[in-house]
Amino acid sequence: MLITVITLPRHQLYPFVKEAMSVPQIDEILEVLRDGEWHDLSEIVGKFRLHEFEVRIIMSFLAEYNFIDLDKQRQKLKLTNSALNFLQKIQRIEREAP
């Protein structure tokens, strides 16, 4: 399996992303990546029972907006440090909310 990042301008990529995924899918993938470790593409495909093309589109979207780092040779992905910090802050705020 080869990771192919779709390189389209944001305005052209968005319709494909919207068609291929839902917010819960992104949330679930981000939840798995929240540990800050590298994860195999095959793990994401298998865990969420998504087609490889859908995962590639989601990955392209997340990479475009700097949520994930991609290691194309090892076929792995992980949250960027800034995305990880952002998600941790949101989690803290949600815990502190009445």
Rosetta blueprint (number, residue, H / E / L):
1 M L
2 L L
3 I L
4 T L
5 V L
6 I L
7 T L
8 L L
9 P L
10 R H
11 H H
12 Q H
13 L H
14 Y H
15 P H
16 F H
17 V H
18 K H
19 E H
20 A H
21 M L
22 S L
23 V H
24 P H
25 Q H
26 I H
27 D H
28 E H
29 I H
30 L H
31 E H
32 V H
33 L H
34 R L
35 D L
36 G L
37 E L
38 W L
39 H E
40 D E
41 L H
42 S H
43 E H
44 I H
45 V H
46 G H
47 K H
48 F H
49 R L
50 L L
51 H L
52 E H
53 F H
54 E H
55 V H
56 R H
57 I H
58 I H
59 M H
60 S H
61 F H
62 L H
63 A H
64 E H
65 Y L
66 N L
67 F L
68 I E
69 D E
70 L E
71 D E
72 K L
73 Q L
74 R L
75 Q L
76 K E
77 L E
78 K E
79 L E
80 T L
81 N H
82 S H
83 A H
84 L H
85 N H
86 F H
87 L H
88 Q H
89 K H
90 I H
91 Q H
92 R H
93 I H
94 E H
95 R H
96 E H
97 A L
98 P L
